[in-house]
Amino acid sequence: MKILLLSLTLFVMSSFNTPAKSIYSFKIKALDGSIIDFSKFKGKKILVVNTASHCGFTPQYEGLEKLYEENKDKLVIVGFPSDNFGGQEFQDNDSISNFCKKNFGVTFPLTTRVDVKGDNTTPVFKYLCHKDENGVLDATISWNFNKFIIDENGNLLQHFDSKITPDSPELLKYINQ
């Protein structure tokens, strides 16, 4: 009887969802060799974007940089260069960094090259794409320049596909709330 009661208790306890991790629990290496610590962004909105240097959406870097410059007091943008879609990213981090600075003047933080889907998905994107981790939504990264907006308290608000540009009203409404 004790074993049955214990088994039932464990089953009931395991059926409750555990609280989602926080975006603030993540750290990742930046292109410049430093560490991007998401806990340092408490109190600001965070826009996470998977990027690529040789994509039809690459000109969005210009809009992302403008958005970052205009909203530095309340917004951090973190770019995650990735080669998951059509081989559209440089193989080495120096080339990514030089390309972004030279062509678009990017000053917002960029991580080292990562996977945003598949078996080697970086933990931040596992968190962002799975409701059982973020507590809000499931998202599928369909191409480069998908965007995730997170509020000042670390709560995931929304996912946007590549067609939503940095100046799109759909995105700006979350930035300006």
C-alpha positions as CSV (number, residue, x, y, z in Angstrom):
1,M,0.0,0.0,0.0
2,K,2.8,2.4,0.9
3,I,4.5,1.7,-2.5
4,L,1.2,2.4,-4.3
5,L,0.7,5.7,-2.4
6,L,4.3,6.7,-3.0
7,S,4.0,5.9,-6.7
8,L,0.7,7.9,-6.9
9,T,2.3,10.9,-5.1
10,L,5.3,10.9,-7.4
11,F,3.0,10.7,-10.5
12,V,0.9,13.6,-9.4
13,M,4.0,15.7,-8.5
14,S,5.6,15.0,-11.9
15,S,2.5,16.0,-13.8
16,F,2.7,19.6,-12.6
17,N,4.7,21.8,-14.9
18,T,7.9,23.1,-13.5
19,P,8.4,26.8,-13.8
20,A,10.0,28.0,-17.0
21,K,13.7,29.0,-16.9
22,S,14.4,32.6,-17.1
23,I,16.2,34.3,-20.0
24,Y,18.4,35.7,-17.3
25,S,19.9,32.3,-16.6
26,F,21.7,32.3,-20.0
27,K,25.3,33.3,-20.8
28,I,26.9,33.0,-24.3
29,K,30.2,33.9,-25.9
30,A,30.2,37.1,-27.9
31,L,32.0,37.6,-31.2
32,D,34.6,39.8,-29.4
33,G,35.4,37.0,-27.0
34,S,33.5,38.5,-24.0
35,I,30.5,36.8,-22.4
36,I,27.0,38.0,-23.0
37,D,25.2,37.6,-19.7
38,F,21.5,38.0,-20.1
39,S,21.1,38.8,-16.4
40,K,22.8,42.1,-17.1
41,F,19.8,43.1,-19.2
42,K,17.2,43.1,-16.4
43,G,15.1,46.2,-16.6
44,K,15.4,46.4,-20.4
45,K,13.5,44.7,-23.2
46,I,15.6,42.2,-25.2
47,L,15.2,41.5,-28.9
48,V,16.9,38.2,-29.9
49,V,17.5,37.7,-33.6
50,N,19.0,34.9,-35.6
51,T,21.1,36.5,-38.3
52,A,23.2,35.6,-41.4
53,S,25.5,37.7,-43.5
54,H,24.5,36.4,-46.9
55,C,20.7,36.3,-46.7
56,G,18.1,38.3,-48.5
57,F,17.0,39.6,-45.1
58,T,20.6,40.7,-44.2
59,P,19.7,44.4,-44.9
60,Q,17.6,44.2,-41.7
61,Y,20.9,44.7,-39.9
62,E,20.6,48.4,-40.8
63,G,17.1,48.6,-39.2
64,L,18.2,46.6,-36.2
65,E,21.1,48.9,-35.6
66,K,18.9,52.0,-35.9
67,L,16.3,50.5,-33.5
68,Y,19.1,49.7,-31.1
69,E,20.7,53.2,-31.3
70,E,17.3,54.9,-30.8
71,N,16.3,52.8,-27.8
72,K,19.5,51.9,-26.0
73,D,18.0,53.2,-22.7
74,K,15.2,50.5,-22.8
75,L,16.2,47.9,-25.4
76,V,19.1,45.5,-26.0
77,I,19.4,43.6,-29.3
78,V,21.4,40.4,-29.3
79,G,22.2,38.9,-32.7
80,F,22.9,35.1,-33.1
81,P,24.7,34.5,-36.3
82,S,23.7,31.1,-37.7
83,D,24.4,29.0,-40.7
84,N,21.3,26.8,-40.5
85,F,19.6,28.1,-43.6
86,G,21.3,27.7,-47.0
87,G,24.9,28.2,-45.9
88,Q,24.4,32.0,-45.6
89,E,26.9,32.7,-42.8
90,F,30.6,33.0,-42.7
91,Q,32.5,30.1,-41.2
92,D,34.6,32.2,-38.8
93,N,33.7,34.8,-36.2
94,D,36.1,37.4,-37.3
95,S,34.6,37.5,-40.8
96,I,31.1,37.8,-39.3
97,S,32.2,40.7,-37.1
98,N,34.0,42.5,-39.8
99,F,31.1,42.1,-42.2
100,C,28.6,43.5,-39.8
101,K,30.7,46.4,-38.7
102,K,31.8,47.4,-42.2
103,N,28.5,47.0,-44.0
104,F,26.0,48.0,-41.3
105,G,27.9,49.6,-38.5
106,V,26.5,47.0,-36.0
107,T,27.3,47.9,-32.4
108,F,24.7,45.7,-30.6
109,P,26.0,42.4,-29.2
110,L,26.5,39.5,-31.5
111,T,27.2,36.0,-30.3
112,T,29.6,33.6,-31.9
113,R,28.1,31.5,-34.6
114,V,25.5,29.1,-33.3
115,D,22.8,26.6,-34.4
116,V,19.2,27.8,-33.9
117,K,17.6,24.6,-34.9
118,G,18.5,20.9,-35.1
119,D,20.5,18.6,-32.8
120,N,23.0,21.3,-31.7
121,T,20.5,24.1,-31.0
122,T,22.0,26.6,-28.7
123,P,20.3,26.6,-25.3
124,V,18.9,30.1,-25.7
125,F,16.9,29.1,-28.8
126,K,15.8,25.8,-27.1
127,Y,14.3,28.1,-24.4
128,L,12.8,30.6,-26.8
129,C,11.2,28.0,-29.1
130,H,9.6,25.6,-26.6
131,K,6.6,26.5,-24.5
132,D,7.6,23.9,-21.9
133,E,10.8,25.9,-21.3
134,N,9.6,29.5,-21.8
135,G,6.1,29.1,-20.5
136,V,4.5,31.2,-23.2
137,L,4.7,29.8,-26.8
138,D,6.2,27.3,-29.2
139,A,8.0,28.8,-32.2
140,T,9.6,27.4,-35.3
141,I,12.6,29.2,-36.7
142,S,11.8,29.1,-40.4
143,W,14.7,31.2,-41.7
144,N,17.2,33.8,-40.8
145,F,16.2,37.0,-39.0
146,N,13.4,35.6,-36.8
147,K,12.9,37.8,-33.8
148,F,11.9,37.2,-30.2
149,I,10.9,40.1,-27.9
150,I,11.3,39.8,-24.2
151,D,10.0,42.3,-21.7
152,E,11.9,44.2,-18.9
153,N,11.1,41.4,-16.5
154,G,12.5,38.6,-18.7
155,N,9.1,37.4,-19.9
156,L,8.9,36.2,-23.6
157,L,6.2,38.3,-25.3
158,Q,6.2,37.3,-28.9
159,H,8.0,35.6,-31.9
160,F,8.1,37.2,-35.3
161,D,9.2,35.6,-38.6
162,S,11.7,37.0,-41.0
163,K,9.2,39.2,-42.9
164,I,8.6,41.4,-39.8
165,T,11.3,44.1,-40.1
166,P,12.8,46.1,-37.3
167,D,10.5,49.0,-38.2
168,S,7.3,47.0,-38.5
169,P,4.4,48.3,-36.4
170,E,3.8,44.7,-35.1
171,L,7.3,44.7,-33.5
172,L,7.4,48.4,-32.5
173,K,4.2,48.1,-30.4
174,Y,6.1,45.8,-28.1
175,I,9.2,48.0,-28.0
176,N,7.1,51.1,-27.2
177,Q,4.8,49.6,-24.6
